[in-house]
Amino acid sequence: MKAKNGEHPWGDIGQLILFLCFMVVWVGDSFFLWLSTFASAYLPLFIRLPVSAFAIILAGYLGKAGHGLASHEQPPAGVVSTGAFRYMRHPLYLASILFYFGLAVSTPCLFCFGLLLVIFLFYDYIASYEEKLLEAKYGEDYLHYKKNTGKWIPKLKNVLKNNLGKSS
């Protein structure tokens, strides 16, 4: 299997397989089998729904913000460090993880949380692979970006610098 420029060769098919697996497990267990959703008796709906909604809304925002900057049709000329990429290196992958988390919390399906761990490990693996390609392609520019930007969680100093710098 040949990789797209800058992506892991199994990235797209792996994401599709994991999406289908997650949806089968989530729908099957949450609405038909109820094998691992017993935690819903201990975690009230008024807590689960806002957490789920927040995760899914944030996933939508990160997905939209990331796709607008990192497009296959017009690849960027250099390191993308604006928009959501200003705060974290993989907002598109994080959007997917947050979407799965939101669904898992909504019902709460313990099997889905186990699968979510597998999904996170997969995304972390392909993100690390892609970062090596970016380091080779952009050199010092990417290393500087990597040093100042969190992989999954924004670095507080970067968030403060970017937001405080705007107000002055």
HELIX and SHEET records of a PDB file:
HELIX    1   1 GLY A   11  GLY A   28  1                                  18    
HELIX    2   2 ASP A   29  LEU A   33  3                                   5    
HELIX    3   3 PHE A   38  ALA A   41  5                                   4    
HELIX    4   4 LEU A   45  LEU A   69  1                                  25    
HELIX    5   5 GLY A   83  ARG A   86  5                                   4    
HELIX    6   6 PRO A   91  SER A  106  1                                  16    
HELIX    7   7 LEU A  110  TYR A  138  1                                  29    
HELIX    8   8 GLU A  140  ASN A  148  1                                   9    
HELIX    9   9 LEU A  156  SER A  167  1                                  12    
END                                                                             
